[in-house]
């Protein structure tokens, strides 16, 4: 015990210098697995990207106060990282701002490229974001990111463990509804506590699918499954809807007025079908469908029932979407 007390100041100095305890740094990269084989992990590259974003102006969060000036509320891990990076080397932030000016594409695209950096068989870095990996290396080298990962280790681990008993059943049901082989493609869920509450993004990768999910008071199971379903639906559905869904433009305008984020008819069609699929896989109650309707995602109960159709989803998607349009005449 005296030896531990004597070592405590040294451990504190190591943390300040950016050298985390060995077990936390090693365990950061260790995955947890559900009984069905879903991987849950934190991702060092995603952490570096969002550390950079938070330092350079990504302030979006839960609105705590609107007037006289907006104030945001952040999850504890994100608040600690933002505070710690307030005095970080400004030259890295300046370099990042120049990179953002040269590459003005949506944040989701930055995240997709970052996630795929971990795939051994990933394609070369897209030209539109060439140099992102070098920028993240600079963040890692010049800011105390390793120490901050260690400091938020317990928060990330607790969030990951909360999902463990919940994912397998809806994942299997999603595969059944889409008539996919059991357990394929693989799913990896990355917990990202540096994002805004309620955020999630799903991507196809060379090794399966990845859903990056932000902080939440309880596991955001519907959001995770919605993003997984979105990634699994055939791209052809969006193409068909964009070209041939007659009611789509009017419904999209109505949905956007209620808060839907999609900007094209094709993306909105995919969002409707994927959210309906997620709710069906979760065995969601009627109140969940009603809530989705209030948010601009109409007709999900009818679409959810359509997944019992023996044809592939892209074979009946337009028929299902047409019923949504007929039941939701556009407002004038």
Secondary structure as GFF3:
##gff-version 3
##sequence-region A 1 332
A	DSSP	alpha_helix	2	16	.	.	.	ID=ss1
A	DSSP	alpha_helix	22	28	.	.	.	ID=ss2
A	DSSP	beta_strand	32	33	.	.	.	ID=ss3
A	DSSP	beta_strand	39	41	.	.	.	ID=ss4
A	DSSP	alpha_helix	44	55	.	.	.	ID=ss5
A	DSSP	beta_strand	62	65	.	.	.	ID=ss6
A	DSSP	beta_strand	71	73	.	.	.	ID=ss7
A	DSSP	alpha_helix	76	84	.	.	.	ID=ss8
A	DSSP	three_ten_helix	85	87	.	.	.	ID=ss9
A	DSSP	alpha_helix	90	102	.	.	.	ID=ss10
A	DSSP	alpha_helix	107	116	.	.	.	ID=ss11
A	DSSP	three_ten_helix	127	129	.	.	.	ID=ss12
A	DSSP	alpha_helix	132	142	.	.	.	ID=ss13
A	DSSP	alpha_helix	145	151	.	.	.	ID=ss14
A	DSSP	alpha_helix	153	164	.	.	.	ID=ss15
A	DSSP	alpha_helix	167	178	.	.	.	ID=ss16
A	DSSP	beta_strand	187	191	.	.	.	ID=ss17
A	DSSP	beta_strand	200	205	.	.	.	ID=ss18
A	DSSP	beta_strand	208	213	.	.	.	ID=ss19
A	DSSP	alpha_helix	221	232	.	.	.	ID=ss20
A	DSSP	alpha_helix	235	244	.	.	.	ID=ss21
A	DSSP	alpha_helix	248	257	.	.	.	ID=ss22
A	DSSP	alpha_helix	265	282	.	.	.	ID=ss23
A	DSSP	alpha_helix	286	294	.	.	.	ID=ss24
A	DSSP	alpha_helix	300	306	.	.	.	ID=ss25
A	DSSP	alpha_helix	313	327	.	.	.	ID=ss26
###
